[in-house]
């Protein structure tokens, strides 16, 4: 069995689901999503956690143009495959209490988006990677435009322009690598082995970085995110925050740094006065952490608060990756998984509140724990995972990320560490203002968890605790691939340094 079944099943499922009407569409979508998860678990069970590419497939697509359908899974992509296939059925389950016009189209777009994201996480051909990148953008555009909030059109246009413009920079970078490749293919391995100068890699770094920084997003490329997360339907927000932003993080690890390590770290970059692009992007990431955290303090809308907290957490992931260390990459790998789990849980919490009470204003709430104890306990567990309490899933990832930034710069680590302090303050304050105190005329009518809500939040809470107590299996999946990745990068840097000295 090859990875192609993971990529084509959601496409076929989307086509079938598009023709199913009314409430049956969500059941069909859930069935296909669970089937996809079962296949991913089968792959995980047979996966050998070394540095090799497994379940690979290579088909001739447009061979005269050097384009092949080439995909496979290693330890880095396996974590993202599991994240995607785990969250999609949970996200579909969160919609069971909603009624959508043209439900077949809505769920078909979710499944088609899943196919695009899985293509990104497994592609070994630059052209295929770009196709998957754009294929994931199209469904979320229509999900937000057709089922979003009142300001969805204006916000969605901004989102599309930002992400599409970023994609064009990346496309230019991919085509440039193709033109420099003597074999005239888009193969990732051949791209990585190209002997490009520091100058070439410097501009190539920015061509990829802009695209990935917008998708994550990293300051100052983040301005589309809060409005889009707020106006998108809850399922769309979860797809964006839980999975889609990881495309940018994964792109940095898989495509940016391996193809432009010298432009990033620099080899005797006198034109920068010894100040490398690495310093620039880590500083931007750290600024984003503080900036988003401070804005989150002043948010009155719960969903918007979670959106800004997501920027802060992703800023720490970005800083860890760009520290260019094994701890940073490993921390990013497990934190991508944990952030996806936690942020889907938090957005679902606010979806339940909004659906029950027709408001997301924190000031209108209070005392919900008295009338909905199960709901308040689930909220607290997910919140503690988000603020990285020890023995919850967020702790090990943030620890590794902060350690990697500390090894790069103690001062930047001190500032980046504010994300834990700030996050604890505004998250716990949000919990206090919504769950504790006395009920009011609005919250007194709040009902506790039921049906699919119990299933989704129960699974998420279990994952928060299980991964927090025993994270080693997750780290083991990516460990060998990350170590190999770092060894390759170090070798390229040492060789380039030797040439520059000679």
Secondary structure as the mmCIF struct_conf table of DSSP 4:
data_model
#
loop_
_struct_conf.conf_type_id
_struct_conf.id
_struct_conf.beg_label_comp_id
_struct_conf.beg_label_asym_id
_struct_conf.beg_label_seq_id
_struct_conf.end_label_comp_id
_struct_conf.end_label_asym_id
_struct_conf.end_label_seq_id
TURN_TY1_P TURN_TY1_P1 UNK A 3 UNK A 3
HELX_RH_AL_P HELX_RH_AL_P1 UNK A 4 UNK A 18
TURN_TY1_P TURN_TY1_P2 UNK A 19 UNK A 19
TURN_TY1_P TURN_TY1_P3 UNK A 22 UNK A 23
HELX_RH_AL_P HELX_RH_AL_P2 UNK A 24 UNK A 45
TURN_TY1_P TURN_TY1_P4 UNK A 46 UNK A 46
BEND BEND1 UNK A 50 UNK A 52
STRN STRN1 UNK A 54 UNK A 62
HELX_RH_3T_P HELX_RH_3T_P1 UNK A 63 UNK A 65
TURN_TY1_P TURN_TY1_P5 UNK A 66 UNK A 66
STRN STRN2 UNK A 67 UNK A 73
HELX_RH_AL_P HELX_RH_AL_P3 UNK A 75 UNK A 94
TURN_TY1_P TURN_TY1_P6 UNK A 95 UNK A 97
TURN_TY1_P TURN_TY1_P7 UNK A 101 UNK A 102
HELX_RH_AL_P HELX_RH_AL_P4 UNK A 103 UNK A 122
STRN STRN3 UNK A 123 UNK A 123
STRN STRN4 UNK A 125 UNK A 125
HELX_RH_AL_P HELX_RH_AL_P5 UNK A 126 UNK A 147
BEND BEND2 UNK A 148 UNK A 148
TURN_TY1_P TURN_TY1_P8 UNK A 150 UNK A 151
HELX_RH_AL_P HELX_RH_AL_P6 UNK A 152 UNK A 180
TURN_TY1_P TURN_TY1_P9 UNK A 182 UNK A 183
STRN STRN5 UNK A 187 UNK A 187
HELX_RH_AL_P HELX_RH_AL_P7 UNK A 188 UNK A 192
TURN_TY1_P TURN_TY1_P10 UNK A 193 UNK A 193
HELX_RH_AL_P HELX_RH_AL_P8 UNK A 198 UNK A 216
TURN_TY1_P TURN_TY1_P11 UNK A 217 UNK A 217
TURN_TY1_P TURN_TY1_P12 UNK A 219 UNK A 220
BEND BEND3 UNK A 221 UNK A 221
TURN_TY1_P TURN_TY1_P13 UNK A 223 UNK A 224
HELX_RH_AL_P HELX_RH_AL_P9 UNK A 225 UNK A 231
BEND BEND4 UNK A 232 UNK A 232
HELX_RH_AL_P HELX_RH_AL_P10 UNK A 234 UNK A 239
HELX_RH_PI_P HELX_RH_PI_P1 UNK A 240 UNK A 244
HELX_RH_AL_P HELX_RH_AL_P11 UNK A 245 UNK A 251
HELX_RH_PI_P HELX_RH_PI_P2 UNK A 252 UNK A 256
HELX_RH_AL_P HELX_RH_AL_P12 UNK A 257 UNK A 259
BEND BEND5 UNK A 260 UNK A 260
HELX_RH_AL_P HELX_RH_AL_P13 UNK A 261 UNK A 265
BEND BEND6 UNK A 267 UNK A 268
HELX_RH_3T_P HELX_RH_3T_P2 UNK A 270 UNK A 272
TURN_TY1_P TURN_TY1_P14 UNK A 273 UNK A 274
HELX_RH_AL_P HELX_RH_AL_P14 UNK A 277 UNK A 297
TURN_TY1_P TURN_TY1_P15 UNK A 298 UNK A 298
STRN STRN6 UNK A 301 UNK A 301
HELX_RH_AL_P HELX_RH_AL_P15 UNK A 302 UNK A 322
TURN_TY1_P TURN_TY1_P16 UNK A 323 UNK A 324
BEND BEND7 UNK A 325 UNK A 325
HELX_RH_AL_P HELX_RH_AL_P16 UNK A 326 UNK A 357
BEND BEND8 UNK A 358 UNK A 358
STRN STRN7 UNK A 361 UNK A 361
HELX_RH_3T_P HELX_RH_3T_P3 UNK A 362 UNK A 364
HELX_RH_AL_P HELX_RH_AL_P17 UNK A 368 UNK A 371
HELX_RH_AL_P HELX_RH_AL_P18 UNK A 373 UNK A 386
TURN_TY1_P TURN_TY1_P17 UNK A 387 UNK A 388
TURN_TY1_P TURN_TY1_P18 UNK A 390 UNK A 391
BEND BEND9 UNK A 392 UNK A 392
HELX_RH_AL_P HELX_RH_AL_P19 UNK A 393 UNK A 408
HELX_RH_AL_P HELX_RH_AL_P20 UNK A 410 UNK A 416
TURN_TY1_P TURN_TY1_P19 UNK A 417 UNK A 417
HELX_RH_AL_P HELX_RH_AL_P21 UNK A 418 UNK A 435
BEND BEND10 UNK A 436 UNK A 437
TURN_TY1_P TURN_TY1_P20 UNK A 441 UNK A 442
HELX_RH_3T_P HELX_RH_3T_P4 UNK A 443 UNK A 445
TURN_TY1_P TURN_TY1_P21 UNK A 451 UNK A 451
HELX_RH_AL_P HELX_RH_AL_P22 UNK A 452 UNK A 469
HELX_RH_AL_P HELX_RH_AL_P23 UNK A 472 UNK A 501
#
